[in-house]
Amino acid sequence: MTESPRRTPTGAAVFQPRITSAITEAVLDELAAHGYVRLSMEAVAKRAKVGKSALYRRWPSKQDMVIAVLSEFSVPLADVPDAGSLREDLLATLRAVHDWLTHPRLATILPDLTAEAGRNPALAEAIRTAIGEPRRALGTVTLRRAVERGELPADLDLELALDLLAAPVYWRLHVRHATLEPGYFERLVDHVIRALDAPSEPAHRPHTA
């Protein structure tokens, strides 16, 4: 007896990119407008003009949906191409952090989500594993490049270095609510490089007779 060929899945068995994109935009809009606590699967489905089943086929819960959407949006922003030098890499990293924190929707979403994570350990852990750790892993790649170039010490404390990069920008924008004046990133990078104990420009060796 000849086995019948399998049919290619259609309809509900396939995640249509157009629908996934509409849901993603709806999640971001709902988070920005109402915050994590007030966000509901029903509201997201209504805004995306899809049935709730389209959401539940992709994610089992509101938390899973929110974390997946934010991770997909946030993690790639931390991927900084090799600019050829420590200083240029750090400038690109700081500007990427700034762009992430000042994105029109994320600028509202992230403070709300951070506050809720302080009350919700499960949410905090999901944010750490799906967003925080992948972003820091990409930052580690940047720092290791500098170590390999000899621009940073081999025993560099990577975790502390990553904190030094992101924390000042977050503090300035979301705690102080201050603007970044021209030249801020350049001055900050100079301070960070000194804090990381990076060697200065190689000294010229004296000529020997």
C-alpha positions in Angstrom: 0.0 0.0 0.0 1.5 3.4 -1.0 1.6 6.0 1.7 -0.2 9.2 0.8 2.0 12.3 0.6 1.7 14.7 3.5 -0.2 17.9 2.7 1.5 21.2 3.4 0.0 22.8 6.5 -2.3 25.6 5.7 -4.5 28.1 7.5 -4.3 27.9 11.3 -1.3 25.5 11.1 0.9 28.2 9.6 1.9 31.5 11.3 1.2 34.2 8.7 3.9 36.9 9.0 1.3 39.6 8.3 -0.8 38.6 11.2 2.3 38.2 13.5 3.4 41.7 12.5 0.0 43.1 13.3 -0.1 41.4 16.7 3.4 42.7 17.5 2.5 46.3 16.7 -0.7 45.9 18.7 1.2 44.6 21.7 3.6 47.5 21.6 0.7 50.0 21.2 -1.3 48.5 24.1 1.7 48.4 26.4 2.6 52.0 25.6 -1.0 53.2 26.0 -2.1 51.2 29.1 0.9 49.5 30.7 1.5 45.8 31.5 -1.0 45.3 34.2 -4.0 46.6 32.2 -2.9 45.0 28.9 -5.2 42.1 28.0 -5.2 39.5 25.2 -8.6 40.7 24.2 -7.4 44.2 23.7 -4.4 43.1 21.7 -6.6 40.9 19.5 -9.1 43.7 18.9 -6.3 46.2 18.0 -4.6 43.7 15.7 -8.0 42.8 14.1 -7.5 39.1 14.8 -9.2 36.5 16.9 -7.8 35.7 20.3 -7.0 32.2 19.0 -4.3 33.8 16.8 -2.6 35.0 19.9 -2.9 31.8 21.9 -1.6 29.7 19.0 1.6 31.8 19.3 1.9 32.3 23.1 0.3 30.5 26.0 -0.1 33.7 28.2 0.1 37.5 28.3 3.5 37.4 29.9 4.9 35.1 27.2 3.5 37.3 24.5 4.9 40.5 25.9 8.3 39.1 26.6 8.6 37.5 23.1 7.6 40.8 21.4 9.9 42.9 23.4 12.8 40.5 23.0 12.4 40.4 19.3 12.4 44.2 19.2 15.0 44.9 21.8 17.8 42.3 21.4 18.8 43.2 17.8 19.4 46.8 18.9 22.3 45.7 21.1 24.1 44.1 18.1 26.9 46.6 17.4 29.1 46.0 14.3 32.8 46.1 14.7 33.8 49.7 14.2 37.5 48.9 14.4 38.5 50.5 17.7 37.4 50.4 21.3 36.3 54.1 21.3 34.2 53.8 18.2 32.7 50.6 19.4 31.7 52.1 22.7 30.3 55.2 21.0 28.1 53.0 18.9 27.1 51.0 21.9 26.0 54.0 23.9 24.1 55.4 20.9 22.3 52.0 20.5 21.4 52.1 24.2 20.1 55.6 23.8 18.0 54.7 20.7 16.5 51.8 22.6 15.6 53.8 25.7 14.2 56.7 23.7 12.2 54.8 21.1 8.8 56.5 21.0 7.0 53.5 22.4 9.7 51.8 24.5 10.4 55.0 26.3 7.0 54.6 27.9 7.0 50.8 28.1 10.3 50.1 29.7 9.8 52.2 32.9 6.4 50.7 33.4 7.7 47.1 32.8 10.6 47.7 35.2 8.3 48.9 37.9 6.0 45.9 37.5 9.0 43.5 37.5 9.8 44.8 40.9 6.5 43.4 42.1 6.4 40.3 39.9 9.3 37.9 40.3 8.2 35.7 37.4 8.1 38.7 35.0 11.5 39.9 36.3 13.1 36.5 35.6 11.5 36.4 32.1 12.8 39.9 31.3 16.3 38.9 32.5 16.5 35.7 30.6 14.8 36.8 27.3 16.0 40.4 27.1 18.7 41.3 29.6 21.0 38.3 29.1 20.9 38.3 25.3 21.6 42.0 25.2 24.5 41.7 27.6 25.8 38.7 25.6 26.0 41.0 22.5 27.7 43.7 24.6 30.2 41.1 25.8 31.2 40.4 22.2 32.1 44.1 21.8 34.2 44.1 24.9 36.0 40.8 24.0 36.9 42.3 20.6 38.7 45.1 22.4 40.5 42.6 24.7 41.7 40.7 21.6 43.0 43.9 20.1 44.9 44.7 23.3 42.7 47.8 24.0 41.4 46.4 27.2 43.1 44.2 29.9 42.7 40.4 29.6 41.3 40.2 33.2 38.6 42.8 32.4 35.5 42.4 34.7 33.0 42.0 31.9 29.9 42.2 34.1 31.0 45.5 35.7 32.1 46.9 32.3 28.6 46.2 30.9 27.0 48.0 33.9 29.3 51.0 33.3 28.2 51.3 29.7 24.4 51.1 30.1 23.8 52.6 33.6 24.8 56.3 33.0 22.5 56.6 30.0 19.6 54.9 31.8 20.1 57.1 34.9 20.3 60.3 32.9 17.2 59.6 30.8 14.8 57.7 33.1 15.8 58.8 36.6 17.0 62.3 36.2 14.9 62.9 33.1 17.7 65.1 31.7 18.6 65.8 28.2 21.8 64.7 26.6 23.8 67.8 25.5 26.1 67.7 22.4 29.3 65.8 23.1 27.8 63.8 26.0 28.6 60.4 24.5 32.1 61.4 23.7 32.8 62.6 27.2 31.1 59.5 28.7 33.2 57.2 26.5 36.4 58.9 27.7 35.4 58.4 31.3 34.4 54.7 30.7 37.6 54.0 28.9 39.6 55.3 31.9 37.4 53.4 34.3 38.0 50.2 32.4 41.7 50.7 32.8 42.3 50.7 29.1 45.8 51.6 28.1 46.4 55.0 26.5 47.9 55.4 23.1 51.0 53.2 22.8 54.0 55.2 24.0 56.8 55.8 21.5 59.8 53.8 22.4 63.0 55.9 22.7 65.5 55.2 20.0 68.6 53.4 21.2 72.0 54.2 19.9 
